Amino acid sequence: MCPPPGCAKINFYGAWWQRTNTGGWASSTGMRMGFLLRGRQSYVAVAHSELLMEALAARAAVLLAGELGLNYVIMERDSQLVAGMLNGSNSVDGSVAIVVEDILCVGAGWDRVG
């Protein structure tokens, strides 16, 4: 689904492999009509949980949107737990508290987040 005019959509996803204790994340930012503005990905050699990977993916997406000067964004994600921590409907898990705090600080200056 395309974001409304003047808005960007940021997507983020994290993955964790328990057997190897590794993970990765990807994030992208796009505008109306599906144009990709920029994307990022990373492999994490020592990952502790899927929640951490989802939180790091969210942080990367928010930082990317901030670097692009965006101030009206829609966030699309898999993790309802991370989304709840960001919008205040879930308590913040201590294992990702600093990452969530980082995300909220960057997004504090935005006009609108959906």
C-alpha positions in Angstrom: 0.0 0.0 0.0 1.4 3.4 -1.0 1.7 6.1 1.7 -0.4 9.3 1.4 1.1 12.4 -0.4 3.9 14.0 1.6 4.5 10.8 3.6 7.2 8.1 3.5 6.8 4.5 4.5 9.6 2.8 6.4 9.8 -1.0 6.5 11.9 -3.0 8.8 12.4 -6.7 9.6 14.7 -8.6 11.9 15.7 -12.3 12.0 17.5 -14.4 14.6 18.9 -17.9 14.3 19.0 -19.5 17.7 21.2 -22.4 16.7 24.1 -20.1 15.7 23.1 -17.1 17.9 23.4 -14.8 14.8 20.9 -12.4 13.3 20.3 -9.8 10.8 18.0 -6.9 9.9 16.9 -4.9 6.9 15.2 -1.6 6.5 14.0 0.5 3.6 12.3 3.9 3.1 10.0 4.5 0.2 7.7 7.2 -1.1 4.4 7.3 -3.0 4.2 5.2 -6.2 6.7 2.7 -4.7 9.9 4.6 -5.3 12.7 3.3 -3.0 14.6 6.2 -1.5 17.2 4.1 0.4 17.7 0.8 2.1 20.1 -0.9 4.5 20.8 -4.3 5.9 23.2 -5.9 8.3 24.4 -9.2 9.6 24.9 -9.5 13.3 27.6 -12.0 14.4 26.4 -12.2 18.0 22.7 -11.8 18.5 20.8 -12.5 21.7 17.1 -12.6 20.6 14.6 -12.0 17.8 13.3 -9.1 19.8 16.7 -7.4 19.7 17.0 -7.9 15.9 13.5 -6.4 15.4 14.4 -3.4 17.6 17.7 -2.9 15.8 15.8 -3.0 12.4 13.4 -0.4 13.7 16.2 1.8 14.9 18.0 1.5 11.5 14.8 2.5 9.7 14.1 5.5 11.9 17.7 6.7 11.6 17.5 6.3 7.8 14.3 8.3 7.7 15.9 11.0 9.9 18.9 11.2 7.6 16.6 11.8 4.6 14.9 14.7 6.5 11.5 13.0 6.6 9.1 14.1 9.3 5.9 12.3 8.3 6.3 8.5 8.2 4.3 5.3 8.3 6.1 2.4 9.9 5.5 -1.1 8.5 6.8 -4.0 10.5 6.4 -7.7 11.5 6.9 -7.3 15.2 3.8 -6.2 17.1 5.8 -6.4 20.4 8.3 -3.7 19.2 5.4 -1.6 17.8 3.7 -1.8 21.2 6.9 -0.6 22.9 7.2 2.3 20.6 3.6 3.4 20.9 3.3 2.8 24.6 0.8 -0.1 24.6 3.5 -2.6 25.8 6.0 -2.1 28.5 9.6 -1.8 27.3 11.6 -5.0 27.7 14.9 -4.3 29.5 16.9 -6.2 26.9 16.0 -3.6 24.2 15.3 -0.5 26.4 18.3 1.5 25.1 17.4 0.8 21.5 13.8 1.8 22.1 14.9 5.0 23.8 17.1 5.8 20.8 14.2 5.3 18.4 11.9 7.5 20.4 14.5 10.3 20.6 15.0 10.3 16.9 11.3 10.3 16.1 10.4 12.9 18.8 10.9 15.8 16.3 8.6 14.3 13.6 5.3 15.9 12.8 3.5 12.6 12.4 4.1 8.9 12.7 1.5 6.3 11.6 
